[in-house]
Amino acid sequence: MPTKIEEKTRELCQTIVDQPEMASIRRRIDTFLADAGARGQYETVMSKGNALHEKQHNGQTLDGTEIADFEKHRDELLKNPAARGFLDAQEELHELQHSIQKQVTKTFELGRIPIEADFEDGSCGHGCGCHH
């Protein structure tokens, strides 16, 4: 037997799925996943970016040629409509998730449903890490 919180969480999930924006996000993600070329471009950019990050993290000097190569691949990726749609969809999902998390976190913090004024200090709450 589901608890009241589980039941309401499922209702929230259904409300999220029912939003017209979610259908658009899902279409853009599916378009990207069906496009092997766009996925390959994305994987290349992610791999090159991770390699640069790792090199920098280890205190190694980044080579201008490596950076230019990464930027060239990144720019090509951003010109691909399927990849651009996917990246935008990811950002929209992140923003939605952040908004929900902010509300729930503030509810736990305050012990009540937050009002708009509760968010005016710019922080999401202790330990959020968003640095607003």
C-alpha positions as CSV (number, residue, x, y, z in Angstrom):
1,M,0.0,0.0,0.0
2,P,1.7,3.3,-1.1
3,T,2.1,6.0,1.5
4,K,0.5,9.4,0.9
5,I,4.0,10.9,0.0
6,E,4.5,8.1,-2.6
7,E,1.0,8.7,-4.0
8,K,1.6,12.5,-4.3
9,T,5.0,12.0,-5.8
10,R,3.5,9.8,-8.5
11,E,0.9,12.5,-9.1
12,L,3.7,15.0,-9.4
13,C,5.5,12.7,-11.9
14,Q,2.3,12.3,-13.9
15,T,1.8,16.1,-13.9
16,I,5.4,16.6,-15.2
17,V,4.9,14.0,-18.0
18,D,1.5,15.6,-19.0
19,Q,3.2,19.0,-19.6
20,P,3.3,19.9,-23.3
21,E,6.9,21.0,-22.8
22,M,7.8,17.4,-21.9
23,A,6.5,16.1,-25.2
24,S,8.7,18.6,-27.0
25,I,11.7,17.7,-24.8
26,R,11.1,14.0,-25.4
27,R,10.9,14.5,-29.2
28,R,14.2,16.3,-29.3
29,I,15.9,13.7,-27.2
30,D,14.5,10.9,-29.4
31,T,15.5,12.7,-32.6
32,F,19.1,13.0,-31.2
33,L,19.2,9.3,-30.1
34,A,18.0,8.2,-33.6
35,D,20.8,10.3,-35.3
36,A,24.0,8.3,-35.2
37,G,26.0,11.2,-36.7
38,A,24.8,13.6,-34.0
39,R,25.5,11.1,-31.3
40,G,29.0,10.5,-32.7
41,Q,29.7,14.3,-32.7
42,Y,28.4,14.6,-29.1
43,E,30.6,11.7,-28.0
44,T,33.7,13.2,-29.7
45,V,33.1,16.6,-28.1
46,M,32.6,15.0,-24.7
47,S,35.7,12.9,-25.0
48,K,37.8,15.8,-26.1
49,G,36.4,18.0,-23.4
50,N,37.0,15.4,-20.7
51,A,40.6,14.8,-22.0
52,L,41.3,18.6,-21.8
53,H,39.7,18.8,-18.3
54,E,41.7,15.8,-17.1
55,K,44.9,17.3,-18.4
56,Q,44.2,20.6,-16.8
57,H,43.2,18.9,-13.5
58,N,46.6,17.1,-13.5
59,G,48.4,20.4,-13.9
60,Q,49.5,19.8,-17.4
61,T,49.6,22.7,-19.9
62,L,46.9,22.7,-22.5
63,D,48.1,22.9,-26.0
64,G,46.5,25.5,-28.3
65,T,46.1,23.0,-31.0
66,E,44.1,20.7,-28.7
67,I,41.9,23.5,-27.6
68,A,41.3,24.7,-31.2
69,D,40.4,21.1,-32.2
70,F,37.9,20.8,-29.3
71,E,36.4,24.2,-30.2
72,K,36.1,23.2,-33.8
73,H,34.3,20.0,-33.0
74,R,32.1,21.8,-30.4
75,D,31.1,24.4,-32.9
76,E,30.2,21.7,-35.5
77,L,28.1,19.9,-32.9
78,L,26.2,23.1,-32.0
79,K,25.4,23.6,-35.7
80,N,23.8,20.2,-35.9
81,P,20.0,20.7,-35.3
82,A,19.5,17.3,-33.7
83,A,22.4,17.9,-31.3
84,R,21.4,21.5,-30.6
85,G,17.8,20.3,-29.8
86,F,19.2,17.6,-27.5
87,L,21.4,20.1,-25.6
88,D,18.6,22.5,-25.2
89,A,16.3,19.7,-24.0
90,Q,18.9,18.7,-21.5
91,E,19.1,22.2,-20.2
92,E,15.3,22.5,-19.9
93,L,15.1,19.2,-18.0
94,H,17.9,20.5,-15.7
95,E,16.0,23.7,-15.0
96,L,12.8,21.9,-14.3
97,Q,14.6,19.4,-12.0
98,H,16.3,22.3,-10.2
99,S,13.0,24.2,-9.7
100,I,11.3,21.1,-8.2
101,Q,14.3,20.3,-6.0
102,K,14.5,23.9,-4.8
103,Q,10.8,23.8,-3.7
104,V,11.1,20.5,-2.0
105,T,14.4,21.4,-0.3
106,K,12.9,24.7,1.0
107,T,9.9,22.7,2.3
108,F,12.2,20.4,4.3
109,E,14.2,23.4,5.5
110,L,11.2,25.4,6.7
111,G,8.8,22.7,7.7
112,R,6.1,24.3,5.6
113,I,5.3,25.1,2.0
114,P,7.5,28.0,1.0
115,I,6.2,31.3,-0.3
116,E,7.9,33.5,-2.9
117,A,9.5,35.6,-0.2
118,D,11.3,32.5,1.1
119,F,13.4,32.4,-2.1
120,E,14.3,36.1,-2.2
121,D,17.6,35.7,-0.5
122,G,18.9,34.0,-3.7
123,S,19.9,30.7,-2.0
124,C,18.2,27.4,-2.4
125,G,19.1,26.4,1.1
126,H,21.9,24.9,3.1
127,G,24.1,22.6,1.0
128,C,22.4,23.4,-2.3
129,G,25.7,24.3,-4.1
130,C,24.0,26.3,-6.8
131,H,25.8,29.5,-5.8
132,H,22.9,31.9,-6.6
